[in-house]
Amino acid sequence: MTRARWTARRPGCSTAAAPARGGSGIGLSLARDLAGSLGGRLSLTGRHPAAFTLLVPVRREEFGSEGDG
């Protein structure tokens, strides 16, 4: 299975058949889209067992002299 395929949306998946297959197949696609909307990415890092890495940018806020530290 290619990396593009494991996050592809599966329009033919129904919720009725989801328990038999272990899920609806939309979770990774949603996670990939969410990561992208946050300026990050979701990567396949292992196959057996499947492992994924989510990288998102984090902005560190600067505090002034009256800030919390």
Secondary structure, 3 states (H helix, E strand, C coil): CCHHHHCCCCCCCCCCCHHHHCCCCCHHHHHHHHHHHCCCEEEEEEECCEEEEEECCCCCCCCCCCCCC
